[in-house]
Amino acid sequence: MRPVTTLSDSPPPPAQAPVPAPAPGRAPWESPILFDDKPAEWEYGYVARGGRRGCTRGELLERVAASAPHVDLVWTPEAPELVPPAEVTWLLDAVRSRTERDLRYNLRNGLYLLVVSSLLAVVWGKKYPPPLLLVLVLMLGAIPVAQPAFGLWRLRRRPLEYPREQASIFRYQVWLGTRRLVATTVLAACLGIVAVAQLVVGLRSTTLGSAMGQTVRVAGLDKRAVAEGQGWRLLTAELMHGHPLHLLLNLAALLAVGRLIEMHAHWLHVPTVFLFSALCASAASYYSSGTLSVGASGGIMGMIGFLAVIGVRRRHLVPRGFLRSIAMSVALTAATGLVAHQFIDNAAHAGGFVGGVLMGFAYVRRRGAADEYRLTPSTLARLAGAVSGLALLAATAFTLYLLVAVARQ
């Protein structure tokens, strides 16, 4: 796939030096000092694959129009710093040509993936349940086709505005990488440590693929055990996973939405939102389903719900497309849950999302100052964040204790 910029929950580029505060009324990702000053040796040049190369004006036009190597930034006499190519007026035609070619390339690849995933679904029709095969086709085929097709439609409809929107999204992604994650990294480490313990304990009796699944009853959301007084399972279940792929998908989502919360709110909001949403998710699952349930997706859905409130209440302080991206994540999760409801705890997802929305109503003010792009937590919110973080660490330690106890037995 070729690098057409999209606003999504994918990880941003590596962190750069901290960006100074922008001018009042200007978004920090639109700051002219987001990127470095241009080199003095060349009048024109570009940045591709992390390297800077000087060139002539004509060569710059050719490089920007080419699909490979992909030119991320350029410098010209018009600006004192590096800028995305779409922000240079006389490069717009070259950017548009490259973007259209890349979108067509991605669309062809998406169609190939759609054919392959559909054939796999037919071949595996008797081996795997139809809902899981439908999810396979949706994730590996339909979405890779829909995204570039929608991009081509928008490019034809708005040939000048679309490339500039992509440049703004690229700026936003770079800005997201200007701060190191704090609470999100610690939370991801907790999930990873518990998963390693599950693998170590589970491998004593089975293979790698099902090792984690062998341990879920130790601290998973066993509804009968909760009814008998083991209420701690409402939280420990969110720290466990049934399969390595289950863990990897949740970790990827956690790192993406956690970064958004830490950049638009505060790192202390992460443990509070996750903890409350996880408990709401487990409670919803407990009262709606009789099956065993594990996984951090309930807490992660709560974090998405929290971001949705930020997108609504502070729409003037988030980039264009922010709320649309959140809505697409919710819609995709809901659609996957509908077609694979036998394997996905939809009640937990819904409960977690509602919990995150409630936290958003509690923490996110309806209006913020014109340049207040990050929420400032109150003293009470800071205390709640610290207590929630300690509670998650304690739950992690307790889950490890239970797994070690089983291993000794």
N, C-alpha and C positions, 0 to 999 in steps of 0.2 A: 504494500500500500504506500502511496506517496503522501507526503506531509501536507495535507490541506488542513489548516487550522480550524478547530471547532471548540466551542465552549462546552466542556464536559467535565466529568469527575475523574479524568485521567490525571496522573501526576504531572506537575509543572516542570519546567526546566530546572537544572540545578541552581541552588541559591547563589546569588551574587552578593556584593557588599550591600549593607543596609542603605535603603533609599531615603534621603532626607525628606522632610515634610514638604508636600506640594504647596503651591500658591493657593490662597483661599479661593474656594469655589471650583478648584480643579481637581479631578480625580487623581490619586497618587499614581495610577498606572498610565496616566496621560502626561505625567511630568516629563519635561524635556531632559531631565537629568537621570532618567531611569537607566539609560544606556551610557556607555563611556564616551568621552570626547573622541572625535575622529583623529586618525593619524595625520601628522603634518607633512609626511613625505610625499603623499599622493593627493591630487585634487579630487580624484574619483576612486572608489574602491568598494569592496563588498566583504561580508563575513559569511563563510560557508563551511560547514563541518568544523566549526570552532576556530578556523584560521582566517586571518585577514589578508586580503590580496589587493594591491593597488592596480589600477587599470585606467584606460582612457574612457571617455564618455560612450563611445561606440561599443567598446568591449563590455561596459557595464550593462548596456541595453541587451546585448546578446546573452550575458550571464543570467540576468534577471528573467529573461524569456525562456531559458533552458530549464528543464525539469531536474537535471542532475548536473553538478551538485546543487542542492536547493539553497538559494540565497535567502538568508534570514534578515540581514541588516545591510544597509549601504551607507556610504557617505558621499556627499556632493558639496559644491560650494554654497548651496542654499541654506545649509544648516550646520551649526558648529559641532553637532554630535551625531552618533550613529542613529539611524532611523529605519523602520520597516520600509521596504521598497514602495508599498502602496501609498505612502505619505509624500512621495515625490511625484509631482504632477506629470512630468514628462516620462515617467516610468509606468504609468497606469496601464497603458496598452500592453506593455510587456508582461506586467503582472497578471492582467486579465487573460492573456493568451496562455500563460503558464498554468493558471488556476483552472481554466477550462480543460486543458489537456490532462492535468492531474486528476480532475474529477472524472473524466471519461475513463482514464486508466483504472481508477478505483472502482468505477461502475462495472467495467468488464470483469475485474477480479471478483467483485461481489456476485456477479451472475455465475461465474465459475463455482464459487463457494456454494451458491444456492443449489446448483445442479448436483454437486458432490454431496452436500448434506441431505438433499432429497433422496439420492440414490442410497446413501447409508441408512436413511430411515426406512426405505423399502426393504433393504437386505436384512436389517435388524428388526423388522416388524414383528417377528415371532419371538425374539429374544428379550426385547425391552418393552415396557408399557408404552402405548401410543402417546400419552401426555408428555413423557420425557423426550420422545422422538420429535414431537412438535416443538418443544422448547429448543431442541438441537437445531432444527431448521430455522427457527425464528432468530436465534442468537448468531448462528454461523452463516446464515444465508440471507434472510429477509432484511435484517438491519444493515449489513454491509451493502445491500443494494439500495435501500431507502435513503441512506445518508448522502451519498454522492448524487443520487437522482434529485433529491431536494435541493442540494447545492447548485446543480446545473440549472434548475428551474429558477432559483433566486438570482443566479448570475445573469441569466438572459433577461430577467425582469428588471434587475437593477445593476446594469453593467459597470457603473461608476461607484455606486455606494457599497456593493458587496465586497470588493477587494479592500476598501477602507475599513469595513466592519471586521474583516478578518485580521487586518493589521491591529485594530483595537483589541481584539480577542488575544492576539499574540502578546501585546503589551500587558494585558491583564494576567496571562499565564506566567509571564516573566516576573511580574510584581508578586504573584503568589509564592514565588520561590525566594523572595528576599528575606524571609524570616524562617528560622528553624522551628520545626514542630516541637512542642514540649509535652503537653498532656497526651496528645494523640500517639506520640512515639512510645510513651510509657504504657498506655493502654494496649497498643499493638504488641508490645513486649510481653505483657501479662497473658494475652491470648496465645502468643507463641510459646511461652514457657509451659503453659497448661497443655498445649498440644504436644509438645515434646514429651512431657510426662505421660500423656495418654499413649503415645507411640511406644514408649519404653515398657509400660505395663502391658499394653495390648500385644506386643510382639512375643510375649512369653507363650501365647497360646494360638496365634494365628499369623497370617501374612501381613505385609505392609499395607496393602490396599484396604483391609478391613480391621486393622489394629485399633484405630481410634474408635470405631464403632463398637468394639468389644468392651469399652470402658464407659460408655455414656450413662449406663445405669448407676454408676458410682455417685455421680452428682448431677445427672440430668434432671429434667423436669418430669419426674415420675409422679403422675397425678395422685395415685393411690398413696405413695409415700408422703406427699405434701398433706393429704387429708389426715394422715396418721400423725402429723406434727412436725414433719421435716420441712418447715417453711423456708429454710435457707436455700433449698433447691430453686426457689424463684430467682435467685441471683446467680448461683453457681452454674446453672444451666446455660446462662448467657456466655460463660467463659469456656465452655466445652464445644467440640465440633465432632461430627460423625464421620468425616472423611477429610484427607488432606486437601482435596479440591474445594470442599466446603470452606475450609479454613482460608485458603488462598483467595477465594472470591470475596470473603468477608474482610480480609485484611486489605485488599485492594480498595474496596468501597470505604472502609474506615479511614484509610490514609487520605483518600480524596475528600470526603466530606469533613473530616477533622481539620484538614488544612483550611478549608473554606470558613469553618467556624472560628478557628484561631486567627484568621486574617480579618474577618468582618466583625467578630465579637472579641473574645478573650480566651486564652487557653484554659482559664479556670471554669469557663462555661462547659467545656468538653466533658469532664467527669460528672458534673451535675446533670447535664442533659442525658448522657448515656445511662447513668444509674437509674434515674427516674423513668426513662423510657423503657429500659430493660425490665424493671419491675412491672410497669404497665403491660408490657408485652407478655410477660410470664403470667400475670393475672388474667389477661384476656385468653390466653391459651388454656389456662387451668379451668376456666369456667366454660370453655367452648369446645374442647377436644379431649378425648380420652387417650390419645396416643402420647408416647414419650417424645419430648421435644428438647433440642439443644441448638446452640448457635447464637452468635452475637448480632444476627440480623435484626432482631427486635430493637435493640439499642441503636443500631445504625439507622434504622428507619426513623427512629425518634430524632436523630441528628438531622436527617433530611427534612423532617417536619419543622424543626427549629429553623433551618435555613429557609424554608418556605415562608415562614412568618417574617423573617428578615427581608425576603424579596418583596413581600406585600407591604409591610409597614415602612420599609426604608427603600422603596423602589427608586427614589431619587439619588440614592447613595450606592447603588450596585450597578454593574455594567449591563448594557443592553443584552438581552438573552439569558440573564441569570435565572429569572423565574421560569422561563420556558424550559431551560435545562433541568431544573428541579422537577417541573411537571412531567417531563419526559421520563425521568428516573422513576417517579411514582407510577406513571402509567405502565411502564415496562415491567415493574415489579408486580403490579396488579394483574397484568395480562399473563405473566408467567405463573402467578399463583392460581389463576382461574383454570388454565389448561393443565396444570400439574398439581392440583389441589390435594391429591393423594399423598404427595411427597413434601409439600411445602405448608408450613403452619401459617395460613393466612390470618388467623385470629391474632397470632403474635405480631405479625407485621402491622396489622391495622392498629392493635393496641399500642405498639411502640410509636407509630406515627402520631397517633392522637396524643400520647404522652409528650412527644417532642413539640407538638403544636401548643399544648398547654404551657410548657416551659417557655416557648416563644412569647406567648401572651403575657407571661409573668415578667420576662426580662427585657423584651424589645419594646422600646418606646415607639409610639406611632410616628413621631417626627423627630428628626435629629438635626443638629446644626448643619449648615451648608458644607462644612469641611470635616464633619465627624464621621469618618468612614469606618471606625471601629467602635464597638460598644465599650463603654467604661463601666466595669462592674462596681456595684455599690459595696459597702462594707459587708452587708448581709450576704450578697452574692459571692464575695470572696470567701467568706466563712463557709458557705454551702459548698463551694468548689473544693476547698481544702478537706472538709469532712467527707464529701463524696469520693475524693481521691483516696483517702485513707480507707474508706469502706471497700473500695474496689481492690486495693492492695491486700486488705485483710481477707476478702473473699477469694482472691487468688491463692494466698497462703493456705487457706482452709481447704480449697480444692486440691492443692498439691498434697496436703496432709492426708486427705481421703484416698488419693491415688497411691501414695506410698504405703498406706495401711493395707490396701488391697494387695499390693505387690508383695508385702511381707507375708500375708496369709497364703 
